[in-house]
Amino acid sequence: MGSERVTEAADALGLEVELVERPAADSLEGAAALLGLEPSSIVKSLVVARSDGTFLFALVPGDRQIAWARLRAAVGVNKLRLPSAEEALAATGYERGTITPLGSSTAWPVFADERIAGRIAMGAGAHGFSAFVDAAALLSALDATVADITG
């Protein structure tokens, strides 16, 4: 199960992660309400494809969107795109809606928006679960590049 990969990866990084079961939500705002959080405290883990066939993770607060020009500048490339659901699964081992850098089948580089802070919830590798973690500890453990990548 994907959530086991998440907890194993967190343990290996010395990172405290709490997995919480939650009912299905029809939107990010709905998920935030179910978890008692502001939408900004739910972090979307987006898989982004580079033109050379490699990928990266972009961690984005739930109330924001990727600013493509800013992300390209942070990465140092001219082209980036969102892959298909099948490509994202092949790149990470996780289905959309469950994606997290923790326990990904490949440890792709992580780029995180500078607004991510405090206790956050993110994908937990399995549908119906969220992973709660301290943002600063997560970004440090993942050696994330932190930049202004959203608008």
Summary of the structure (lengths in Angstrom):
residues: 151
radius of gyration: 14.1
end to end distance: 34.0
largest distance: 40.2
contacts: 486
relative contact order: 0.25
helix: 30%
strand: 28%
